[in-house]
């Protein structure tokens, strides 16, 4: 990055030296939850939406998950999210994964040991 470039960061205090190093610093801090509910625009609206969708999916579909199983559910959410516009692609990916490996046991699933 060349000096004079604008660097967008969060409001973390460790970035205060960027201006002294010759960069233009544009910190963006996320409004507080109360401010967001009152209509203030989010700095990262798509991230907020994805996190909200994840929370609703975990609570609404699965009625919560344990800490040990959370990584497996996150993997599934990411898989579904990345293929949300192309349902046929998700099916083809699952079909390809299913034909290239053996069965996964309940113990592997419940203990997060499923092979990748």
Helices and strands as residue ranges (DSSP letters): E 6-9, G 13-18, E 24-27, H 33-37, H 45-60, H 70-82, H 87-99, H 106-110
